[in-house]
């Protein structure tokens, strides 16, 4: 029997009882399981051969697709909070 340890999914919300941080996941014999420790939610999913595709975000995109940072220098004026204008 090939089983990975059960682990909690941080920030996951149970689709049945809406409790946060109560979902566990593990794999056994090529099947992925999820359950909730607060209610009777249980789900099994086939393990995919190919990992899921990462969604594009501003962090994982190449620099050429991003707008260049502004090179304009602007002075900062510090105001005296005790002085009224």
PDB file of N, CA, C and O in Angstrom:
ATOM      1  N   UNK A   1       0.843  -1.168   0.000  1.00  0.00           N
ATOM      2  CA  UNK A   1       0.000   0.000   0.000  1.00  0.00           C
ATOM      3  C   UNK A   1       0.895   1.240   0.000  1.00  0.00           C
ATOM      4  O   UNK A   1       1.736   1.406   0.883  1.00  0.00           O
ATOM      5  N   UNK A   2       0.707   2.106  -0.994  1.00  0.00           N
ATOM      6  CA  UNK A   2       1.503   3.317  -1.149  1.00  0.00           C
ATOM      7  C   UNK A   2       0.663   4.501  -0.699  1.00  0.00           C
ATOM      8  O   UNK A   2      -0.267   4.899  -1.401  1.00  0.00           O
ATOM      9  N   UNK A   3       0.977   5.080   0.477  1.00  0.00           N
ATOM     10  CA  UNK A   3       0.182   6.179   1.018  1.00  0.00           C
ATOM     11  C   UNK A   3       1.089   7.299   1.499  1.00  0.00           C
ATOM     12  O   UNK A   3       2.090   7.053   2.173  1.00  0.00           O
ATOM     13  N   UNK A   4       0.730   8.546   1.147  1.00  0.00           N
ATOM     14  CA  UNK A   4       1.455   9.705   1.645  1.00  0.00           C
ATOM     15  C   UNK A   4       0.824  10.128   2.968  1.00  0.00           C
ATOM     16  O   UNK A   4      -0.335   9.804   3.224  1.00  0.00           O
ATOM     17  N   UNK A   5       1.561  10.841   3.810  1.00  0.00           N
ATOM     18  CA  UNK A   5       0.982  11.291   5.083  1.00  0.00           C
ATOM     19  C   UNK A   5      -0.152  12.289   4.857  1.00  0.00           C
ATOM     20  O   UNK A   5      -0.138  13.052   3.891  1.00  0.00           O
ATOM     21  N   UNK A   6      -1.123  12.274   5.752  1.00  0.00           N
ATOM     22  CA  UNK A   6      -2.237  13.232   5.669  1.00  0.00           C
ATOM     23  C   UNK A   6      -1.717  14.593   6.097  1.00  0.00           C
ATOM     24  O   UNK A   6      -1.029  14.722   7.109  1.00  0.00           O
ATOM     25  N   UNK A   7      -2.061  15.613   5.303  1.00  0.00           N
ATOM     26  CA  UNK A   7      -1.613  16.985   5.582  1.00  0.00           C
ATOM     27  C   UNK A   7      -2.788  17.937   5.474  1.00  0.00           C
ATOM     28  O   UNK A   7      -3.672  17.758   4.637  1.00  0.00           O
ATOM     29  N   UNK A   8      -2.792  18.946   6.323  1.00  0.00           N
ATOM     30  CA  UNK A   8      -3.823  19.979   6.251  1.00  0.00           C
ATOM     31  C   UNK A   8      -3.455  20.973   5.162  1.00  0.00           C
ATOM     32  O   UNK A   8      -2.274  21.230   4.930  1.00  0.00           O
ATOM     33  N   UNK A   9      -4.449  21.530   4.497  1.00  0.00           N
ATOM     34  CA  UNK A   9      -4.255  22.527   3.450  1.00  0.00           C
ATOM     35  C   UNK A   9      -4.514  23.897   4.079  1.00  0.00           C
ATOM     36  O   UNK A   9      -5.652  24.208   4.433  1.00  0.00           O
ATOM     37  N   UNK A  10      -3.485  24.706   4.219  1.00  0.00           N
ATOM     38  CA  UNK A  10      -3.612  26.012   4.862  1.00  0.00           C
ATOM     39  C   UNK A  10      -4.546  26.918   4.071  1.00  0.00           C
ATOM     40  O   UNK A  10      -4.387  27.080   2.861  1.00  0.00           O
ATOM     41  N   UNK A  11      -5.506  27.500   4.748  1.00  0.00           N
ATOM     42  CA  UNK A  11      -6.427  28.453   4.137  1.00  0.00           C
ATOM     43  C   UNK A  11      -7.566  27.831   3.360  1.00  0.00           C
ATOM     44  O   UNK A  11      -8.417  28.554   2.841  1.00  0.00           O
ATOM     45  N   UNK A  12      -7.609  26.498   3.262  1.00  0.00           N
ATOM     46  CA  UNK A  12      -8.696  25.848   2.509  1.00  0.00           C
ATOM     47  C   UNK A  12     -10.000  25.919   3.295  1.00  0.00           C
ATOM     48  O   UNK A  12     -10.012  25.799   4.520  1.00  0.00           O
ATOM     49  N   UNK A  13     -11.090  26.114   2.572  1.00  0.00           N
ATOM     50  CA  UNK A  13     -12.418  26.191   3.176  1.00  0.00           C
ATOM     51  C   UNK A  13     -13.213  24.975   2.736  1.00  0.00           C
ATOM     52  O   UNK A  13     -13.255  24.647   1.550  1.00  0.00           O
ATOM     53  N   UNK A  14     -13.838  24.312   3.688  1.00  0.00           N
ATOM     54  CA  UNK A  14     -14.618  23.117   3.387  1.00  0.00           C
ATOM     55  C   UNK A  14     -15.824  23.489   2.526  1.00  0.00           C
ATOM     56  O   UNK A  14     -16.559  24.414   2.875  1.00  0.00           O
ATOM     57  N   UNK A  15     -16.047  22.787   1.403  1.00  0.00           N
ATOM     58  CA  UNK A  15     -17.194  23.108   0.551  1.00  0.00           C
ATOM     59  C   UNK A  15     -18.533  22.752   1.190  1.00  0.00           C
ATOM     60  O   UNK A  15     -19.571  23.236   0.739  1.00  0.00           O
ATOM     61  N   UNK A  16     -18.533  21.932   2.210  1.00  0.00           N
ATOM     62  CA  UNK A  16     -19.785  21.546   2.850  1.00  0.00           C
ATOM     63  C   UNK A  16     -20.119  22.423   4.069  1.00  0.00           C
ATOM     64  O   UNK A  16     -21.207  22.995   4.135  1.00  0.00           O
ATOM     65  N   UNK A  17     -19.189  22.532   5.033  1.00  0.00           N
ATOM     66  CA  UNK A  17     -19.500  23.261   6.281  1.00  0.00           C
ATOM     67  C   UNK A  17     -18.870  24.647   6.346  1.00  0.00           C
ATOM     68  O   UNK A  17     -19.129  25.384   7.298  1.00  0.00           O
ATOM     69  N   UNK A  18     -18.052  25.028   5.369  1.00  0.00           N
ATOM     70  CA  UNK A  18     -17.394  26.337   5.264  1.00  0.00           C
ATOM     71  C   UNK A  18     -16.397  26.601   6.388  1.00  0.00           C
ATOM     72  O   UNK A  18     -16.041  27.755   6.621  1.00  0.00           O
ATOM     73  N   UNK A  19     -15.938  25.571   7.088  1.00  0.00           N
ATOM     74  CA  UNK A  19     -14.910  25.750   8.113  1.00  0.00           C
ATOM     75  C   UNK A  19     -13.549  25.910   7.434  1.00  0.00           C
ATOM     76  O   UNK A  19     -13.236  25.203   6.476  1.00  0.00           O
ATOM     77  N   UNK A  20     -12.749  26.845   7.938  1.00  0.00           N
ATOM     78  CA  UNK A  20     -11.430  27.089   7.363  1.00  0.00           C
ATOM     79  C   UNK A  20     -10.377  26.265   8.093  1.00  0.00           C
ATOM     80  O   UNK A  20     -10.480  26.037   9.298  1.00  0.00           O
ATOM     81  N   UNK A  21      -9.368  25.824   7.357  1.00  0.00           N
ATOM     82  CA  UNK A  21      -8.232  25.070   7.893  1.00  0.00           C
ATOM     83  C   UNK A  21      -8.641  23.735   8.502  1.00  0.00           C
ATOM     84  O   UNK A  21      -8.045  23.294   9.484  1.00  0.00           O
ATOM     85  N   UNK A  22      -9.647  23.091   7.931  1.00  0.00           N
ATOM     86  CA  UNK A  22     -10.096  21.785   8.424  1.00  0.00           C
ATOM     87  C   UNK A  22      -9.986  20.692   7.361  1.00  0.00           C
ATOM     88  O   UNK A  22     -10.370  19.548   7.607  1.00  0.00           O
ATOM     89  N   UNK A  23      -9.462  21.036   6.174  1.00  0.00           N
ATOM     90  CA  UNK A  23      -9.361  20.082   5.065  1.00  0.00           C
ATOM     91  C   UNK A  23      -7.991  19.395   5.100  1.00  0.00           C
ATOM     92  O   UNK A  23      -6.952  20.050   5.177  1.00  0.00           O
ATOM     93  N   UNK A  24      -8.016  18.059   5.040  1.00  0.00           N
ATOM     94  CA  UNK A  24      -6.789  17.266   4.938  1.00  0.00           C
ATOM     95  C   UNK A  24      -6.716  16.664   3.545  1.00  0.00           C
ATOM     96  O   UNK A  24      -7.742  16.455   2.898  1.00  0.00           O
ATOM     97  N   UNK A  25      -5.509  16.388   3.086  1.00  0.00           N
ATOM     98  CA  UNK A  25      -5.327  15.726   1.801  1.00  0.00           C
ATOM     99  C   UNK A  25      -4.244  14.669   1.921  1.00  0.00           C
ATOM    100  O   UNK A  25      -3.315  14.804   2.717  1.00  0.00           O
ATOM    101  N   UNK A  26      -4.371  13.615   1.124  1.00  0.00           N
ATOM    102  CA  UNK A  26      -3.366  12.559   1.054  1.00  0.00           C
ATOM    103  C   UNK A  26      -3.580  11.765  -0.222  1.00  0.00           C
ATOM    104  O   UNK A  26      -4.630  11.863  -0.857  1.00  0.00           O
ATOM    105  N   UNK A  27      -2.575  10.975  -0.593  1.00  0.00           N
ATOM    106  CA  UNK A  27      -2.661  10.114  -1.772  1.00  0.00           C
ATOM    107  C   UNK A  27      -2.457   8.677  -1.342  1.00  0.00           C
ATOM    108  O   UNK A  27      -1.645   8.373  -0.469  1.00  0.00           O
ATOM    109  N   UNK A  28      -3.217   7.803  -1.979  1.00  0.00           N
ATOM    110  CA  UNK A  28      -3.089   6.378  -1.693  1.00  0.00           C
ATOM    111  C   UNK A  28      -3.375   5.598  -2.966  1.00  0.00           C
ATOM    112  O   UNK A  28      -4.453   5.732  -3.544  1.00  0.00           O
ATOM    113  N   UNK A  29      -2.421   4.783  -3.410  1.00  0.00           N
ATOM    114  CA  UNK A  29      -2.576   3.944  -4.591  1.00  0.00           C
ATOM    115  C   UNK A  29      -3.024   4.720  -5.830  1.00  0.00           C
ATOM    116  O   UNK A  29      -3.896   4.264  -6.569  1.00  0.00           O
ATOM    117  N   UNK A  30      -2.429   5.892  -6.053  1.00  0.00           N
ATOM    118  CA  UNK A  30      -2.732   6.669  -7.247  1.00  0.00           C
ATOM    119  C   UNK A  30      -4.023   7.461  -7.190  1.00  0.00           C
ATOM    120  O   UNK A  30      -4.472   7.967  -8.219  1.00  0.00           O
ATOM    121  N   UNK A  31      -4.629   7.582  -6.031  1.00  0.00           N
ATOM    122  CA  UNK A  31      -5.864   8.361  -5.871  1.00  0.00           C
ATOM    123  C   UNK A  31      -5.622   9.408  -4.799  1.00  0.00           C
ATOM    124  O   UNK A  31      -5.077   9.108  -3.737  1.00  0.00           O
ATOM    125  N   UNK A  32      -6.030  10.643  -5.086  1.00  0.00           N
ATOM    126  CA  UNK A  32      -5.904  11.744  -4.124  1.00  0.00           C
ATOM    127  C   UNK A  32      -7.214  11.854  -3.348  1.00  0.00           C
ATOM    128  O   UNK A  32      -8.297  11.838  -3.933  1.00  0.00           O
ATOM    129  N   UNK A  33      -7.103  11.966  -2.034  1.00  0.00           N
ATOM    130  CA  UNK A  33      -8.275  12.081  -1.162  1.00  0.00           C
ATOM    131  C   UNK A  33      -8.246  13.411  -0.423  1.00  0.00           C
ATOM    132  O   UNK A  33      -7.182  13.944  -0.111  1.00  0.00           O
ATOM    133  N   UNK A  34      -9.435  13.934  -0.151  1.00  0.00           N
ATOM    134  CA  UNK A  34      -9.601  15.115   0.706  1.00  0.00           C
ATOM    135  C   UNK A  34     -10.740  14.829   1.659  1.00  0.00           C
ATOM    136  O   UNK A  34     -11.730  14.202   1.282  1.00  0.00           O
ATOM    137  N   UNK A  35     -10.605  15.290   2.899  1.00  0.00           N
ATOM    138  CA  UNK A  35     -11.728  15.198   3.829  1.00  0.00           C
ATOM    139  C   UNK A  35     -11.678  16.366   4.799  1.00  0.00           C
ATOM    140  O   UNK A  35     -10.670  17.064   4.905  1.00  0.00           O
ATOM    141  N   UNK A  36     -12.783  16.567   5.504  1.00  0.00           N
ATOM    142  CA  UNK A  36     -12.898  17.644   6.487  1.00  0.00           C
ATOM    143  C   UNK A  36     -12.987  16.999   7.866  1.00  0.00           C
ATOM    144  O   UNK A  36     -13.741  16.046   8.062  1.00  0.00           O
ATOM    145  N   UNK A  37     -12.223  17.516   8.815  1.00  0.00           N
ATOM    146  CA  UNK A  37     -12.253  16.968  10.166  1.00  0.00           C
ATOM    147  C   UNK A  37     -13.414  17.533  10.984  1.00  0.00           C
ATOM    148  O   UNK A  37     -13.657  17.075  12.101  1.00  0.00           O
ATOM    149  N   UNK A  38     -14.142  18.534  10.438  1.00  0.00           N
ATOM    150  CA  UNK A  38     -15.277  19.124  11.157  1.00  0.00           C
ATOM    151  C   UNK A  38     -16.628  18.562  10.733  1.00  0.00           C
ATOM    152  O   UNK A  38     -17.586  18.615  11.503  1.00  0.00           O
ATOM    153  N   UNK A  39     -16.715  18.025   9.522  1.00  0.00           N
ATOM    154  CA  UNK A  39     -17.989  17.477   9.048  1.00  0.00           C
ATOM    155  C   UNK A  39     -17.715  16.180   8.296  1.00  0.00           C
ATOM    156  O   UNK A  39     -16.601  15.661   8.360  1.00  0.00           O
ATOM    157  N   UNK A  40     -18.686  15.656   7.600  1.00  0.00           N
ATOM    158  CA  UNK A  40     -18.506  14.374   6.916  1.00  0.00           C
ATOM    159  C   UNK A  40     -18.110  14.526   5.443  1.00  0.00           C
ATOM    160  O   UNK A  40     -18.312  13.598   4.659  1.00  0.00           O
ATOM    161  N   UNK A  41     -17.552  15.676   5.053  1.00  0.00           N
ATOM    162  CA  UNK A  41     -17.115  15.876   3.667  1.00  0.00           C
ATOM    163  C   UNK A  41     -15.962  14.927   3.350  1.00  0.00           C
ATOM    164  O   UNK A  41     -15.014  14.804   4.126  1.00  0.00           O
ATOM    165  N   UNK A  42     -16.056  14.260   2.203  1.00  0.00           N
ATOM    166  CA  UNK A  42     -15.011  13.358   1.722  1.00  0.00           C
ATOM    167  C   UNK A  42     -15.037  13.381   0.206  1.00  0.00           C
ATOM    168  O   UNK A  42     -16.108  13.350  -0.400  1.00  0.00           O
ATOM    169  N   UNK A  43     -13.851  13.435  -0.414  1.00  0.00           N
ATOM    170  CA  UNK A  43     -13.772  13.480  -1.867  1.00  0.00           C
ATOM    171  C   UNK A  43     -12.541  12.706  -2.322  1.00  0.00           C
ATOM    172  O   UNK A  43     -11.496  12.752  -1.674  1.00  0.00           O
ATOM    173  N   UNK A  44     -12.669  11.997  -3.438  1.00  0.00           N
ATOM    174  CA  UNK A  44     -11.508  11.344  -4.028  1.00  0.00           C
ATOM    175  C   UNK A  44     -11.364  11.798  -5.471  1.00  0.00           C
ATOM    176  O   UNK A  44     -12.350  11.928  -6.195  1.00  0.00           O
ATOM    177  N   UNK A  45     -10.116  12.038  -5.881  1.00  0.00           N
ATOM    178  CA  UNK A  45      -9.801  12.538  -7.213  1.00  0.00           C
ATOM    179  C   UNK A  45      -8.669  11.713  -7.786  1.00  0.00           C
ATOM    180  O   UNK A  45      -7.774  11.307  -7.044  1.00  0.00           O
ATOM    181  N   UNK A  46      -8.680  11.451  -9.085  1.00  0.00           N
ATOM    182  CA  UNK A  46      -7.536  10.744  -9.672  1.00  0.00           C
ATOM    183  C   UNK A  46      -6.306  11.647  -9.661  1.00  0.00           C
ATOM    184  O   UNK A  46      -6.421  12.859  -9.847  1.00  0.00           O
ATOM    185  N   UNK A  47      -5.139  11.061  -9.446  1.00  0.00           N
ATOM    186  CA  UNK A  47      -3.888  11.812  -9.483  1.00  0.00           C
ATOM    187  C   UNK A  47      -3.524  11.999 -10.943  1.00  0.00           C
ATOM    188  O   UNK A  47      -3.460  11.030 -11.700  1.00  0.00           O
ATOM    189  N   UNK A  48      -3.284  13.240 -11.343  1.00  0.00           N
ATOM    190  CA  UNK A  48      -2.963  13.552 -12.735  1.00  0.00           C
ATOM    191  C   UNK A  48      -1.502  13.246 -13.016  1.00  0.00           C
ATOM    192  O   UNK A  48      -0.636  13.468 -12.171  1.00  0.00           O
ATOM    193  N   UNK A  49      -1.236  12.732 -14.217  1.00  0.00           N
ATOM    194  CA  UNK A  49       0.148  12.453 -14.609  1.00  0.00           C
ATOM    195  C   UNK A  49       0.940  13.733 -14.807  1.00  0.00           C
ATOM    196  O   UNK A  49       2.135  13.789 -14.521  1.00  0.00           O
ATOM    197  N   UNK A  50       0.262  14.756 -15.299  1.00  0.00           N
ATOM    198  CA  UNK A  50       0.907  16.029 -15.578  1.00  0.00           C
ATOM    199  C   UNK A  50       0.528  17.026 -14.486  1.00  0.00           C
ATOM    200  O   UNK A  50      -0.651  17.151 -14.154  1.00  0.00           O
ATOM    201  N   UNK A  51       1.505  17.737 -13.921  1.00  0.00           N
ATOM    202  CA  UNK A  51       1.165  18.721 -12.888  1.00  0.00           C
ATOM    203  C   UNK A  51       0.302  19.840 -13.468  1.00  0.00           C
ATOM    204  O   UNK A  51       0.399  20.140 -14.658  1.00  0.00           O
ATOM    205  N   UNK A  52      -0.535  20.455 -12.646  1.00  0.00           N
ATOM    206  CA  UNK A  52      -1.380  21.537 -13.156  1.00  0.00           C
ATOM    207  C   UNK A  52      -0.545  22.713 -13.649  1.00  0.00           C
ATOM    208  O   UNK A  52       0.525  22.998 -13.113  1.00  0.00           O
ATOM    209  N   UNK A  53      -1.048  23.388 -14.674  1.00  0.00           N
ATOM    210  CA  UNK A  53      -0.361  24.533 -15.255  1.00  0.00           C
ATOM    211  C   UNK A  53      -0.467  25.719 -14.295  1.00  0.00           C
ATOM    212  O   UNK A  53      -1.541  26.005 -13.767  1.00  0.00           O
ATOM    213  N   UNK A  54       0.644  26.396 -14.077  1.00  0.00           N
ATOM    214  CA  UNK A  54       0.665  27.552 -13.191  1.00  0.00           C
ATOM    215  C   UNK A  54      -0.030  28.726 -13.874  1.00  0.00           C
ATOM    216  O   UNK A  54       0.240  29.022 -15.038  1.00  0.00           O
ATOM    217  N   UNK A  55      -0.920  29.388 -13.151  1.00  0.00           N
ATOM    218  CA  UNK A  55      -1.626  30.541 -13.693  1.00  0.00           C
ATOM    219  C   UNK A  55      -0.648  31.708 -13.843  1.00  0.00           C
ATOM    220  O   UNK A  55       0.196  31.926 -12.974  1.00  0.00           O
ATOM    221  N   UNK A  56      -0.759  32.456 -14.942  1.00  0.00           N
ATOM    222  CA  UNK A  56       0.150  33.591 -15.123  1.00  0.00           C
ATOM    223  C   UNK A  56      -0.172  34.727 -14.148  1.00  0.00           C
ATOM    224  O   UNK A  56      -1.326  35.126 -13.994  1.00  0.00           O
ATOM    225  N   UNK A  57       0.858  35.228 -13.505  1.00  0.00           N
ATOM    226  CA  UNK A  57       0.721  36.365 -12.597  1.00  0.00           C
ATOM    227  C   UNK A  57       1.842  37.343 -12.901  1.00  0.00           C
ATOM    228  O   UNK A  57       2.735  37.035 -13.690  1.00  0.00           O
ATOM    229  N   UNK A  58       1.808  38.514 -12.285  1.00  0.00           N
ATOM    230  CA  UNK A  58       2.866  39.492 -12.521  1.00  0.00           C
ATOM    231  C   UNK A  58       4.198  39.006 -11.969  1.00  0.00           C
ATOM    232  O   UNK A  58       5.251  39.475 -12.401  1.00  0.00           O
ATOM    233  N   UNK A  59       4.170  38.076 -11.026  1.00  0.00           N
ATOM    234  CA  UNK A  59       5.397  37.595 -10.404  1.00  0.00           C
ATOM    235  C   UNK A  59       6.101  36.554 -11.276  1.00  0.00           C
ATOM    236  O   UNK A  59       7.331  36.532 -11.331  1.00  0.00           O
ATOM    237  N   UNK A  60       5.342  35.694 -11.957  1.00  0.00           N
ATOM    238  CA  UNK A  60       5.984  34.618 -12.707  1.00  0.00           C
ATOM    239  C   UNK A  60       6.095  34.895 -14.205  1.00  0.00           C
ATOM    240  O   UNK A  60       6.393  33.976 -14.967  1.00  0.00           O
ATOM    241  N   UNK A  61       5.866  36.119 -14.647  1.00  0.00           N
ATOM    242  CA  UNK A  61       6.000  36.486 -16.057  1.00  0.00           C
ATOM    243  C   UNK A  61       7.379  37.064 -16.323  1.00  0.00           C
ATOM    244  O   UNK A  61       7.977  37.680 -15.441  1.00  0.00           O
ATOM    245  N   UNK A  62       7.888  36.870 -17.534  1.00  0.00           N
ATOM    246  CA  UNK A  62       9.193  37.454 -17.878  1.00  0.00           C
ATOM    247  C   UNK A  62       9.152  38.982 -17.820  1.00  0.00           C
ATOM    248  O   UNK A  62       8.096  39.587 -18.001  1.00  0.00           O
ATOM    249  N   UNK A  63      10.281  39.585 -17.573  1.00  0.00           N
ATOM    250  CA  UNK A  63      10.368  41.038 -17.418  1.00  0.00           C
ATOM    251  C   UNK A  63       9.986  41.801 -18.688  1.00  0.00           C
ATOM    252  O   UNK A  63       9.516  42.933 -18.581  1.00  0.00           O
ATOM    253  N   UNK A  64      10.168  41.230 -19.892  1.00  0.00           N
ATOM    254  CA  UNK A  64       9.863  41.985 -21.109  1.00  0.00           C
ATOM    255  C   UNK A  64       8.371  42.287 -21.240  1.00  0.00           C
ATOM    256  O   UNK A  64       8.003  43.232 -21.938  1.00  0.00           O
ATOM    257  N   UNK A  65       7.505  41.515 -20.590  1.00  0.00           N
ATOM    258  CA  UNK A  65       6.061  41.765 -20.665  1.00  0.00           C
ATOM    259  C   UNK A  65       5.605  42.846 -19.691  1.00  0.00           C
ATOM    260  O   UNK A  65       4.462  43.299 -19.753  1.00  0.00           O
ATOM    261  N   UNK A  66       6.491  43.255 -18.797  1.00  0.00           N
ATOM    262  CA  UNK A  66       6.106  44.230 -17.782  1.00  0.00           C
ATOM    263  C   UNK A  66       6.471  45.636 -18.227  1.00  0.00           C
ATOM    264  O   UNK A  66       7.391  45.832 -19.022  1.00  0.00           O
ATOM    265  N   UNK A  67       5.738  46.614 -17.703  1.00  0.00           N
ATOM    266  CA  UNK A  67       6.027  48.012 -17.984  1.00  0.00           C
ATOM    267  C   UNK A  67       7.333  48.397 -17.277  1.00  0.00           C
ATOM    268  O   UNK A  67       7.546  47.998 -16.133  1.00  0.00           O
ATOM    269  N   UNK A  68       8.200  49.155 -17.930  1.00  0.00           N
ATOM    270  CA  UNK A  68       9.428  49.577 -17.254  1.00  0.00           C
ATOM    271  C   UNK A  68       9.112  50.542 -16.114  1.00  0.00           C
ATOM    272  O   UNK A  68       8.157  51.316 -16.183  1.00  0.00           O
ATOM    273  N   UNK A  69       9.917  50.482 -15.086  1.00  0.00           N
ATOM    274  CA  UNK A  69       9.722  51.378 -13.942  1.00  0.00           C
ATOM    275  C   UNK A  69      10.024  52.816 -14.366  1.00  0.00           C
ATOM    276  O   UNK A  69      10.898  53.057 -15.199  1.00  0.00           O
ATOM    277  N   UNK A  70       9.310  53.742 -13.799  1.00  0.00           N
ATOM    278  CA  UNK A  70       9.508  55.154 -14.120  1.00  0.00           C
ATOM    279  C   UNK A  70      10.868  55.606 -13.600  1.00  0.00           C
ATOM    280  O   UNK A  70      11.240  55.312 -12.464  1.00  0.00           O
ATOM    281  N   UNK A  71      11.600  56.321 -14.442  1.00  0.00           N
ATOM    282  CA  UNK A  71      12.922  56.806 -14.063  1.00  0.00           C
ATOM    283  C   UNK A  71      12.867  58.259 -13.587  1.00  0.00           C
ATOM    284  O   UNK A  71      13.899  58.845 -13.256  1.00  0.00           O
ATOM    285  N   UNK A  72      11.676  58.835 -13.552  1.00  0.00           N
ATOM    286  CA  UNK A  72      11.542  60.230 -13.144  1.00  0.00           C
ATOM    287  C   UNK A  72      11.777  60.354 -11.634  1.00  0.00           C
ATOM    288  O   UNK A  72      11.229  59.588 -10.841  1.00  0.00           O
ATOM    289  N   UNK A  73      12.597  61.329 -11.258  1.00  0.00           N
ATOM    290  CA  UNK A  73      12.888  61.567  -9.845  1.00  0.00           C
ATOM    291  C   UNK A  73      12.051  62.749  -9.389  1.00  0.00           C
ATOM    292  O   UNK A  73      12.068  63.813 -10.008  1.00  0.00           O
ATOM    293  N   UNK A  74      11.318  62.551  -8.300  1.00  0.00           N
ATOM    294  CA  UNK A  74      10.497  63.636  -7.753  1.00  0.00           C
ATOM    295  C   UNK A  74      10.904  63.876  -6.304  1.00  0.00           C
ATOM    296  O   UNK A  74      11.062  62.923  -5.541  1.00  0.00           O
ATOM    297  N   UNK A  75      11.076  65.140  -5.915  1.00  0.00           N
ATOM    298  CA  UNK A  75      11.467  65.444  -4.536  1.00  0.00           C
ATOM    299  C   UNK A  75      10.308  65.177  -3.572  1.00  0.00           C
ATOM    300  O   UNK A  75       9.139  65.259  -3.950  1.00  0.00           O
ATOM    301  N   UNK A  76      10.647  64.862  -2.339  1.00  0.00           N
ATOM    302  CA  UNK A  76       9.659  64.635  -1.293  1.00  0.00           C
ATOM    303  C   UNK A  76       9.679  65.847  -0.376  1.00  0.00           C
ATOM    304  O   UNK A  76      10.746  66.283   0.056  1.00  0.00           O
ATOM    305  N   UNK A  77       8.517  66.388  -0.081  1.00  0.00           N
ATOM    306  CA  UNK A  77       8.418  67.555   0.802  1.00  0.00           C
ATOM    307  C   UNK A  77       7.865  67.081   2.137  1.00  0.00           C
ATOM    308  O   UNK A  77       6.755  66.552   2.197  1.00  0.00           O
ATOM    309  N   UNK A  78       8.627  67.265   3.200  1.00  0.00           N
ATOM    310  CA  UNK A  78       8.204  66.842   4.532  1.00  0.00           C
ATOM    311  C   UNK A  78       7.501  68.016   5.195  1.00  0.00           C
ATOM    312  O   UNK A  78       8.044  69.119   5.266  1.00  0.00           O
ATOM    313  N   UNK A  79       6.281  67.768   5.683  1.00  0.00           N
ATOM    314  CA  UNK A  79       5.479  68.808   6.321  1.00  0.00           C
ATOM    315  C   UNK A  79       5.640  68.751   7.823  1.00  0.00           C
ATOM    316  O   UNK A  79       5.737  67.668   8.401  1.00  0.00           O
ATOM    317  N   UNK A  80       5.671  69.894   8.452  1.00  0.00           N
ATOM    318  CA  UNK A  80       5.738  69.978   9.911  1.00  0.00           C
ATOM    319  C   UNK A  80       4.313  69.857  10.448  1.00  0.00           C
ATOM    320  O   UNK A  80       3.491  70.729  10.165  1.00  0.00           O
ATOM    321  N   UNK A  81       3.984  68.798  11.220  1.00  0.00           N
ATOM    322  CA  UNK A  81       2.609  68.619  11.677  1.00  0.00           C
ATOM    323  C   UNK A  81       2.155  69.697  12.653  1.00  0.00           C
ATOM    324  O   UNK A  81       0.951  69.893  12.822  1.00  0.00           O
ATOM    325  N   UNK A  82       3.087  70.407  13.306  1.00  0.00           N
ATOM    326  CA  UNK A  82       2.710  71.438  14.258  1.00  0.00           C
ATOM    327  C   UNK A  82       2.436  72.791  13.585  1.00  0.00           C
ATOM    328  O   UNK A  82       1.837  73.680  14.190  1.00  0.00           O
ATOM    329  N   UNK A  83       2.859  72.930  12.385  1.00  0.00           N
ATOM    330  CA  UNK A  83       2.706  74.198  11.654  1.00  0.00           C
ATOM    331  C   UNK A  83       1.448  74.149  10.790  1.00  0.00           C
ATOM    332  O   UNK A  83       1.242  73.192  10.045  1.00  0.00           O
ATOM    333  N   UNK A  84       0.626  75.158  10.887  1.00  0.00           N
ATOM    334  CA  UNK A  84      -0.598  75.227  10.083  1.00  0.00           C
ATOM    335  C   UNK A  84      -0.322  76.010   8.817  1.00  0.00           C
ATOM    336  O   UNK A  84       0.401  77.006   8.819  1.00  0.00           O
ATOM    337  N   UNK A  85      -0.916  75.534   7.736  1.00  0.00           N
ATOM    338  CA  UNK A  85      -0.702  76.197   6.436  1.00  0.00           C
ATOM    339  C   UNK A  85      -1.856  77.095   6.093  1.00  0.00           C
ATOM    340  O   UNK A  85      -1.851  77.732   5.040  1.00  0.00           O
TER     341      UNK A  85
END
